[in-house]
Amino acid sequence: MDNELFQQLLYSSESDSLDFKKEQYKFEGATNIEKSKLIKDILAFANSWRRCDAYILIGVKENNGEKEVVGISEHIDDAKIQQLVNSNTNRPIDFSYQQFEYENKKIGIIYFPVMQDRPYYFKVNYKEGTKEIIRQNEVYVRRGSTTDIASPDEVAKMGNSAYAVSVNFEVQLYDNKLQKQKGEFLLVDYLFVQKPNDICDYEYVPIVPHGMFYYSDKKTNKDYYREMIDFLYKKISFFPVYISVKNTGNSNAENVRIEIIINNSDVCDILDKYQLPNDNDWPKRIISRMEMIDLKKFPVRSKNIDGVLEVSKDANSYHIETEYRHIQSGRTVYLHPFFISKNQSGKIVINGSVFSQLKPQNFSLYLDCIIDVRELTIKMIDEIDEKRQ
């Protein structure tokens, strides 16, 4: 749980996956009748018909749709709740009690992952004296914002594999120009410019009439050619790779993480979009003295935005990672592009994995590259800059 998800939940209504409790459940020193309220809620949420994770937020007052975070004075020990519930159920329920703080207020959270091995029920009668509070084999289920007892038909469906929750990912290469999925294979035809080994300084001599004194706050940029070669190399030699991910399962995928690995031997370099230059970065032959001061601002990556990539490199491979908080059933998401440079024709193998609340799903994609290699010269730089002006 983090502040962003908590705030999203505050804007949601009570349902079969969300409940708000103003006060903490009575537990330590409580009677069995008082404890039964917590037990029934846990059973009901675990058995509910839902396609996403579920939460009980304790310390949040709900009134006609309006939410107020009031907080609680004390937490319940997760281990003790687990012991009480799972020692009496037909099989262990996957849930946890989490401690959270929001605006300096204590919040209790009972969390239920979407995948549950339903149905759950007490295998013994839970009593207060001789009174039965929770009956043996009785299946509680969450309906909207209330707790109810499941019908025999519902219980039968819970145990039917045809109703099992599934998350499945279809990963494809995407042609951004054609706005079309291309499957596992894509042909790439691109230009690669080779950097020269020796690059001379740029020299500029101003024309000053005879007998006149010349002064200017501007200065020749001796690194102009070197800056232009680096600029044009990144501007020309990198081609974008777009990938789409579709959730073809019948349930929402939660906390999705996508990891991609590309061998160093397949490429020259890989950058994300923040590392590529734009037209405002075009090098200058003459710079002012103020421009000589290094005032470069490094771009800020918004890590909280779905699909933003992070590129890293080790001795053997490049690693590309991105995250999505949710990918709804049937939804397709498009990863932010990453950019590859390659100095010879050949194949690039993209191996990856998609992680969610279920087991990881692996994928492989293939780029067949036709690369035209040209050497970048000083003469070409002058011609490019002259055309630009």
Sequence and secondary structure as in RCSB ss.txt:
>XXXX:A:sequence
MDNELFQQLLYSSESDSLDFKKEQYKFEGATNIEKSKLIKDILAFANSWRRCDAYILIGVKENNGEKEVVGISEH
IDDAKIQQLVNSNTNRPIDFSYQQFEYENKKIGIIYFPVMQDRPYYFKVNYKEGTKEIIRQNEVYVRRGSTTDIA
SPDEVAKMGNSAYAVSVNFEVQLYDNKLQKQKGEFLLVDYLFVQKPNDICDYEYVPIVPHGMFYYSDKKTNKDYY
REMIDFLYKKISFFPVYISVKNTGNSNAENVRIEIIINNSDVCDILDKYQLPNDNDWPKRIISRMEMIDLKKFPV
RSKNIDGVLEVSKDANSYHIETEYRHIQSGRTVYLHPFFISKNQSGKIVINGSVFSQLKPQNFSLYLDCIIDVRE
LTIKMIDEIDEKRQ
>XXXX:A:secstr
  HHHHHHHHTS  BTTEEEESS    TT  HHHHHHHHHHHHHHHH   SS EEEEETEEEETTEEEE   S  
  HHHHHHHHHTTBSS    EEEEEEETTEEEEEEEE S       BSS EEETTEEEE TT  EEEETTEEEE 
 HHHHHHHT GGG     EEEEEEETTTTEEEETEEEEEEEEEE  S            TT     SEEE TTHH
HHHHHHHHHHHSEEEEEEEEEE SSS EEEEEEEEEEEGGG SEEEEGGGS  GGG   SEEETTTTS       
  TTSTT  EEEE SSEEEEEEEEEEE TT EEE   EEEE SS EEEEEEEEEESSS  EEEEEEEEEEEEEEE
  HHHHHHHHHHH 
